[in-house]
Amino acid sequence: MDIDTSEIIGQSTSLKDVFKVLAKVAPTDSTVLVTGESGTGKELLVRALHRSSARKDKPFVPINCGAIPKDLLESELFGHEKGAFTHALRMRPGRFELADGGTIFLDEIGEMDLSLQVKILRVLQEKEIERVGGVGGKKVDVRVVAATNRDLEQAVLAGQFREDLFYRLNVIPLHLPPLRERGGDVSVLADYFLEGFCRKGGRKKIVFDPRAGAVLDHYSWPGNVRELENIMERLSILVDGNIVTLEDLPRKILDSAGDAAALVSAPAQGAPVAAAAGAAEAAARGFVWPALADLQKYRMNLRDFLEYIEEKLLKEALEISGGVKNQAAEALGIKRTTLIEKLKKRNME
């Protein structure tokens, strides 16, 4: 069946494998356990599961089990009756009741207290909840999807998670791979986030210097997609001009990447090409003409590639001339007015 994964950006084989399992499990009511490191986008995957299910027109109710104090979590999940405890001034339904007919997402379930795990197990077995301070149960029709960044099998061995609950949750396991294992998805996500933040901030599109792109590809991304998104937002605000260079990247990324930038040769910076003699001379000096494969390698279209080369030559001409525009224009073989127009366009004046 078709699944709605529009909110999940990526083209890697490992991500497509996850989508294949998602397509099979979405039409069912089976309980799903999503595992993966923090920041990999587990909630986006669960939302895609809900949108692709027969319950898509019913509520999707998420709750972060690790963000709510354990003495309040039971009331949040199952609700409470009036007078059940201090400040319980009225009856309040819990998340399971609010999700009736739809999907409840128990995020970070590995952080849940053992005493509460017993009650979750009862819900899975009996399809019934009991409000705090209530008498008797209430049937609920809810699909349960849980997620965790912990190794629950190890938690079971350590006595930190109930074995019977683990097996009840782990009917369909879905593992979302970390960003470092998703091949070219780093560049795809980086371009997507950066373009989005530029559009939101009302500034022109920014592209990556090939060396900067290579460093991003080689970085391990311990914070996964969340870390990448945050850094792209930062770059969209702080980068001068329309190209992200090595100097724009955070120091921790540069230090971690090592010599990754050396793996990529910068695009050609120009050469005499006006006449056959000039082209021959350039070739003799080792000049290599850019090819279509270079555009794909550097993740640029033709326009961005030419913009990159032109801006690089403009900067070099200004450096060599000490900022004297007449000399810079002469070195580039263009009029001074043309140079000024190009500099204004790039905010390089």
N, C-alpha and C positions, 0 to 999 in steps of 0.2 A: 504494500500500500504506500501511497505518498505520505511523507511526513513533513511537518512544517518546522524546518531548522533554520529559518530565515535570520534568527538572532544569533546564530553560531557561525562565525566567520572562519573559514579554513578549507584547504583542499588536500591535506595530507592523507596518505593511505590509512594511517592509524585512526584518524578521525572518521573517515568513510567506513571503516570497520565497525566503529561504535554506532554509526547511523544505520547500518545493516541490522544490528541487533535491535535497535530502537524501533525500526519499522516492523519487526516481528512481534515485539512485546506490546507496542502501543495499543493495538485493538483489544487486548486482553484486559483482565482485571487483576492479573498477577502482581504480587508485591515485588517491588524492585529496590535493590540496594546499589546506590551509586557511590563509587569510591574514587578518590583522586586527591592530589595535593591541594592545599589552599590556593585559591586564585585561579583554578583551572576552568571555572565556569560550570560547576555542577548544577547550580540552580537554573541556569539557562537550559541545560540539557533536560532537567525535570519539567520545566515549563513547556519545552518542545514535546515531551512525552504526553503531557496533559492536552496540549492543543491538537495533538494527532490522535487522541483517543475518543471513544464514544461519549466521554464525560466532558468534552470540551466546552459545552454550553452551561455546565454547572460550575460551582466555585472551585478555585484553586487557592488553597490556604496554606501558606508557608509558616513555619515557626522554627526559630533557631534555638535548639535545646541547650546550647552552651552559653547563650546570652541572657538567660532568665534564671534568677536564683532558684535553687531546687525547691525551696519551701513555697514558691509561687508558681512553679511550672505545672504542678498537678492541676491547679485551678485554671491556668491558661489552657491546658489541654482538654480538660473534662468539664469545666465550668463549676459553679458552686450555687448552693441554695442560700436564700436570705438568712443571715444569722449564723452561717456555717463557721465564721471566724470573725475576729475584730475587723470592723470596717466593711464587712459584707452586708451592706445596707439593702441590697436587692438581689434577686436571682440574676445570674449571668451565665449565658451559654458559653461553652468552651470551643476551642478550635475544631474539635471533631464534629460537634453539632453544626458549626458554621459551614463545614465542608461537606455536609450530608448530600449525597448524590454526586459529589465531585472527587477531588484529590486533595489529600493532606500531605504536605511535604515536611518531614521531620529532619531538618538539617542539623548536622553535627550531633547525631544521635549517640555517638561514642562518648559524649560528655554527660549523658544522662545518668542520674543516680540509680543504683541497683534496685532500691525500693520502688522506684517508679517504673523500672523496666518490667516488673511483674505485671503492672496494670496495663502496660502497652501490649504485653503478651496476651492478656485476657481479651483486649479489644480485637486483636488479630484472630484469636480463636473463636470468640463468641459473637463478634460484630456488635458489641454492646459496650456502652460506657455508663459510668455512674458518677454523678456530680458530687463534688465535695460537700459533705453534710446531707447528702440525699439518701433516700431509702429506695432500693430497687434500681434496676437498670433501664437504659433507654437504647433501643436498637438504632444503629446508624449504618448507612450504606456509603462507605468511604473506601476509596483506593488509597493504600498507604505506600508512599515512596519515601525512603530514608537515604541519607547521605552522610558520609564521614570522610575525614582526611586521616583517620587513624586505621591501623591494622587491627580489625576487630578479632581476628583469629588469635593474634598475640594477646589482645586484651582479655579474651576468654581464658587463655592459659594462665594469665596473671590474676585471674579472679576479679577482673574489673568490668566484665560484661557477661551477661547470662548466655550460656551456650544455647539454651532452647530458644531464646529470642533471636540470637544470631541466625539460626537455621530457619526461623520463621520469616525473617527479613530477607535472607539471601536466596530467595526463590529464583530471581533473575538478577545476577550480578552484572553491573555495567561499570567498567573502569574507564575513566576519562584520563587519557595520557597527559603528562606534563608537557609544557610548551617546548622544552628542549628535545622531546621525542616526536615532534610533529613536523619534522622536515622543513619545507619552505613556508610553513604557516606564519613564521615570525615576520617575514617580509610582507606577506599579504595582510596580516593584522596591523603591522606598523603603518603601511600605506593607508589602510582603511581608517584607523584611529586619527592619524595625523591630518588627513583630508577632512575628516569630520570636525575636528577641533578648529582647523583653519576656517572652514565654512561658518562654524558657530561664532568664531571671533571676528568674522568679517575681513579676513586677510587673504591674500593670494595663496594659491597652492604652493606647498613646500615639497621639494624632492630631496632624496638622499644622495650625497656624495658616495660614489662606489665604495670607498674605503670605510665610510661610516656605516653603510649597509652591510659590509662584510663583518664588521665588529658586532653589530646587532645580531647577525646570524650565528656568530660563534659564542655569544654570551649564553650562560646557562639558565638565566631567567628563574631564579629561585622563587620569585613571587608570581611567576607564571603570567597569565593574560592580564591580571589585575596590575601587576608591576609594569608591563609593557604599556598598557593604556595610560597609566599615570605619567610615565616618562614622555609619551607622545603629547599629552596635554601640556607638559612643561616646555617641550621643544616648540610647540605652536605659539607659545607666549614669548619665549626668551630668544629664539633664533633671529639674528639679523639677516635680512635678505631672504632669498627663496631657496637656499640650499643648506641642508644640514651637513656640517663637516665634522671631522673627528674632534675638533676643539669644542664643539657644541655638546658632545656626549658627556654624561656624568663620569666623574673620575673612577668610580667603582667599576663601571662597565669597561672602561679603557684598561684598567689594571687587570681585570679578570680575563679580558680577551687576549692579552699578550700580543703576539705578532700577527694577529689575524688580518690586520689591515695590509700587511705586507704581501698577503696572498693575492691581493687584487691590484692590478696595474691601473693607474688613473687613465681616463680616456685621453686620447691624444690632445695635446695643447696647441696644435696648429703647426703649420709648416708652409714654406713657399709653395703655392700650388697654381699660381697664375699661368705659368708656362710649363711646357714639357721639360725644359732644362731644370726648372725649379723642382718639379716633381721627381725627376731622376736624382737630383741632389739629395732630396729628403729621403728617398728610398735608400740611397747609399749610406746615409747616416743612421739607418735603422728605423726610420719612421714607418709606422704600421697604420694603414687606413682603417678606421672603424668599420665594422661589418654589422649586418643585421643581428647576428648572434650577440654582439656587445649590448645592444638595446635590451635584449631579453636578460642577459647576464646582470646588467645594472638596474633592471626593473624600471626602465624609462621608455617613454614613447619618443618619437623623433623630435617633437617640439621641446620636450624637457631636456633631451640629450644635447641639442644645439644650444639651448639656453645655458646649460651647465658649462659647455665649452666656451661660449662667449663671455660669461661672467668671469670665468677663470682667467681668460686672456685680458679682460679689462682690468682685473686686479693686478695682474703681473705688469701690465703697461704702466699703471699708476705707481707701482712700487719702484720700477726701474727709473721712471722720470721724476721720482720724488714728489709726486702729486701735481706736477706741472702739466696741465691739460693739453697745451699745445704740443709738447714733446710726446705725451702719451698717444695723442691722436696721430701724430706722425709715425710713431712706431707701429701703430695698428693699420696705417694706410687709409685712414678715414678723416673726414673733416672734423674740426673742433666742435662744431654745432651738433654733428651726429653723435660724437662721443658724449656730449653733455646730455643729449636726449636719452641715450642708453643708460647713463648713470642715474638720471632722474627716475627712469622706469624701474630701476632696481633699488632706489633709495640709497645710492652709494656716494652721493655728493657730500 
